[in-house]
């Protein structure tokens, strides 16, 4: 069963309400809020130095926001390391995951993430997909329930990665406005999606849900600068993840899995929350956040939806 139409309805409903209320509104969970009566666009961002270390001491004067090519003043900026994290684990359950070590790697990645979430504070959910999106465990603080659900992931059938990411992002959007993520564990072999990677990047980015992709199985690592591009599907997932403010990891060994999960959790715990006034024209708008210090690299979502004035 394809779920494209249902996902579109969920996403459109979310987007319809997004510009009309405070950008930091949330469902009954504590979080940082912006003290302003003006409708704001909120963006979570992670800043790293040239050695890859997270930078936590910046002020609004250190960053530049560009909205559709125009500079936009930062109304407020906060660091956030206390509000709960909501992490949806989205595990590929298609037939191709039976090959090689993909299933074992998936379980290792999920276990490392769960082991480092804060019990009685953070939340996790477990979802799986082939051509369907299956909710195996809804959001919970009982991580043992998530662990038991990993044994219910069945490797069978075709793969609709992009449809599954879109559907999961819409579910996660109902959680906290900040410190949330979709973690996709897949071999990258999509062959049945209705959505394109670009459409999914737009959906996830617009509702501010970063997507982190862990590539498992027989995929080769991302190419080094100057070398030919790798498989098309893997590159599409890389671009999708980066457009949402997330990242792409190649999980080829236990040490890389450990490094990647540590990086993911570090980013969830040390984000900047940046607020600015939306553009006057309605529709999809491209944003860029950069540091005035060129040695610093900022990663954030690339799009937001404005309702206009």
Buried (B, 14 or more C-beta within 10 A) or exposed (E): EBBBEEBBEBBEEBBEEBBEEBBBEBEEEEBBBBEBEEBBBBBBBBBBEEEEEBBEEBEBEBBBBEBBEEEBEBBBBBEBEEBBBBBBBBBBBBBBBEEBBBBEBBBBBBBBBBEBBEEEEBBBBBBBBBBBBBBBBEBBBEBEBBBEBBEEBBBEBBBBBBBBBBBBBBBBBBBBBBBBBBBBBBBBBBEBBBBEBEBBBBBBBBBBBBBBBBBBBBBEEBEEEEEEEBEEBBBBBBBBBBBBBBBBBBBBEEEBBBEBBEBBBBBBBBBBBBBBBBBEEEEEBEBEBBBEBEEBBBBBBBBBBBBEE
